[in-house]
């Protein structure tokens, strides 16, 4: 399908098997870009300083400080370019085409040097079982432009619905942001209470990072395109710490269910995509899973209602 035709598909098909290799490559490339933001940014609670954000053309770091200057790095999934922009007016474009991750990494780091914003990063991926150093990665090199465009079109639909869901909660909540380590678009609500230290971490990531991320009680939800162990795009919702009988809660829509493999509620992306109103189907999942988590964990929901706000 051409990009012109794809623009007419608001919730595109996203079968994992059709873009598996491209997904794995894009995962590595977003990790490199995300790590550049990480290396230049002051630490924010729950690692909120490392994420990427959905744009009308792809994904962005947003403004990143570098000394007294600032820059941004943008994935353009329409024209398929990586765009580096600085406050001094420099703009560099690197083509997004099939290429070894090692070459993508070298070109990007050399470009940053050339425009005066050198960045040193921990140059191997996190949250994956096989952490090949970026400079040595000749494995991840696929780039199917149409598949990437479809993924981004799914992302911006999900992003707008997650933003609506986030706006319904007056308590502490994260932005809607893209975590390049786990490769998912997520939003998180907080009860305000501290949580016990997380005991299980993620592969190739320090345990303290995960423990800081889950230092307080949360209900979190988002969108994930799948991996080899779970080869299906899904929406998910979980709570930490998980309240008793959470897995037994009744949720909507009917296609949603508890996954013992993932220890969270899941809803297939395909079920949302093909629903009469995809946005409402997703909101039903987000609302009912949160309501179950908050009710069973005895959140003070009255404290999170908006005051002095129009109906």
N, C-alpha and C positions, 0 to 999 in steps of 0.2 A: 504494500500500500504506500502510495506517495505521501509526502508530508501534507500536500494540499488536501488529499482525501482524508487523511488522518484528522485534520482539523474539524471535520464534521462529526467525529466520533468522540463524544464527551467523556465516556467511560470506556476506554479501549480494552480490547482483549489483552491479557498479559500472561499467557501460559509459560510457566517456568522453563520447560524443556526447549522452547523456541528461542530463548535468548540466554541460556545458562552461561555460556562462555563469555558473552558480552557483559552480563551482570557481574561475573567474577572480576573481569578487567576493570569495569567502572568502579567496583568496590575498592580496588587498589588505588585507582586514580583519585577518588574522593578522599581516601585516607591521606594521601600525600598532601593534597590541598588543605584538608582539615588540620593536619599536623603543622602546616605553616602558620595557620591562624593560632593554633595552640601555642606554638613557640614564641609568638609575639605578644600574647595577650595576658593580662593579669588573671589569676585564677578566680573563677566564680564558683559559688556553691553548686554542687551536683554536676560539675563539668559543663555548665551552660556556656562557657567561653569557647568551646571547641566546635560547636555545631555549625551546620550550613542551613541556609534558608531557601525556600522555594521562591522563584521569581517568575515573571511573565515569559521568561525565555529559558529557564533552567534552574540552576542552583548557584548560590553566592555565599562567600564568607561574610558579606557585609563589610563595613569599614574595619580595617585592622591597623592598630598603631605600629609605627616603626620609628623609634626615637621621637623626634618632633614632627614627623610626617605620618601619613596614613596611606593605605592602599587597599585594593580589593582584588579578589580573584573570582571570576564568574565562569561557570559552565554554561555555554549557549547551546541548547539542544535543538535549536531551530536551524541555525547556520553551522552548527557543530564546530565550535571553536572554544578555546580556553582564553579568556581575556584578562590580562593583568593591567590594572589602571592605578596610577599614582596621583597624589595631590599636586605633584609638579607638572602634570599634564601628559606624562608618558602613558602610552597605550600600546600594549603588545598583544598580538593574537597568535596563538598556536593552534594548528588544525587538530581536531579530534578525528582521527582516522585509525585504522588497524595499525598497531605498532607495539613493540615490546614495552612493557612497563618500565624497564630499565632506561629506554630511550625517552619516554615521556618524562620520567623523573629527571634525567640529565638535562633535557631541553628546558624544563621549567626552572630548575635551580640556576642554570646559566642565564636565563632571561631575567630572573630576579637580581642576580649580580649585575647584569648589564644596566638595569634601570635604577641601581643604587639602593636596593632593598634586600641585601643578602639575608638568608635565613638558614639556620642550622636546625635540623629536626632529628628525632629518633627515627632512623630511616629503615624501619621494618614495620609491618602491619601489626595491629592489635586485634584481639577478639576473633582470630582465625587460628585453626589448628596448625597449619603450615605457614610459618611467618618467614617467607622468603625476603631477604633484604631487597629493597626497591632497586638498588643499583645492579643487582644480579638477577632480577626477575625477567626471564625470557619465556615464562610460561603464560602469563596473562597478557594477551595481545589482541584479542577479538574486539571489534567495534562495529556492530550493526546499527547504523544510524537510525533506521526506521524503528527498530526495537527500543533504542534509547529514547527516541521521541515519544513513543507510546508510553513508556515508563514515566516520563516527565508529565505527560498529559494525565496519567492517573494521579501522580503526585499533586498536581495543582487542584484537581477536584477534591482529593482527600484533604488537602491543606485548608481549603475554604470551609469544609464541614467541621474539621477539628477546631478552626478558629471560632466558629459559631458555638460549638460545645464549650470551648474555653471561656467564652464571654458570659456563659450562664452561671459561672461560679465566682463569687466575690472574695473567696479566700485566696491564699497563696497558690499560684499555679505557674507552671513553666510557660515560656513561649511555645508555639508550635515550631518544632525544629527537627532537622535531619541529623541523626547521629551516624557518622561515617564508620564508626567501629562496628556497630551492629547492623548498619545499613537499613535504618528504619526511620519513618517520620512519626514523631511522638508528641504527646502532650500529657502533663502530669499534674494532678491535684494533690494538695497536702492537707492533712488534718491539723497540723501544728504540733503534734506530739512526737517525741523522739522515738526511734525504733531500735531494736536490738541490732548489734553488729551482724552484717551479712556474713555467713560462714562459707558460702560457695562463691568463687569468683568466675571470671571469664578467661579463656585461654589467652596466653601472651598479653596479660594486663595485670599490673600490680593489684593485689587484693585491696589495698587501702583506697584505691580509686573507686572501686565498686562500693566499699563500705561508706565512703563519704557521699557517694551518689544516693545511697539508701539510708542515710543517717536519720531520716525522719519518715514517719508513716505516710504512705502514698497510695493513690489509685492512679494507675497509668494506662494509657491506651494509645494505639497507633496502627500503622500500616507497614507491612513487611513483605517483600516480594518472594521470599522463600530461599531455600538452599538445598543441597543434595540430600540432607537428612530429612527435610520437610519440603518437598518440591511443589509448593503451591503458594500463590500469593494470598495473604490473609490480613484481616484486621484482628487485633488482639486486645485483651483487657485483663489486667492482673492487679493484685493488691499486695503490698508488702508492709508489715508482715501479713500473710494471708489469714483472714479471720476463719474461725471454725464454721464448717458447713458452707463455705463460700462456693465450693464446686457444685453444691446441690441447688444453688439458686436458680430460679426460673427467670429467663431472660428473653428478650426479643431481638430480632425476628426469629422465627422457628428454625432457621438454618444455622443459628449460632449454637455452640455447644462447648462443654468443658473438654480440653485436651489434656489427658493424663501425661502425654509425651512432653508437652510444653509447660504444663502446670499453669494454665491460664485459659480464659475463654477465648475462643476463636470464631471468626465468621469468614467464610471464603469470600475473597474479592469477587469471584464470579457470581456469587449470590447477590451481592450488592450491585454489581455492574448490570445485571439483567433484571433487577427489580423495577417495578413501575415507576418508582421515585427513588433512585439510588441514595440521594442525600438523606431522605427521611428514614430509609432502612438503616443507614449507618448511624444516624442520630439515635434511633431506637436502641441499637446495640450499645452505643456509648453511654446512654442515659441509664438503661436498665442494669448494666454491669456495674456502673458506678454506684447506683442506688443500692444494689445488693451489698457491695463492699462497704459502703458508708453505714448502712443499717446494721450489718452484722458486726462491724467494728465499733459501733456506737459513736460515730462522729457527731459533733454538735452542729447539725446542719443549719439550725436557726442562726448560728453565728456567721454563716457564709452567704446569707441572703443579702441582696442589694437593697440599700435604703436610698430614698430621695432619687429614684430612677424612674423614667417614664415606663408605662406598661407597653 
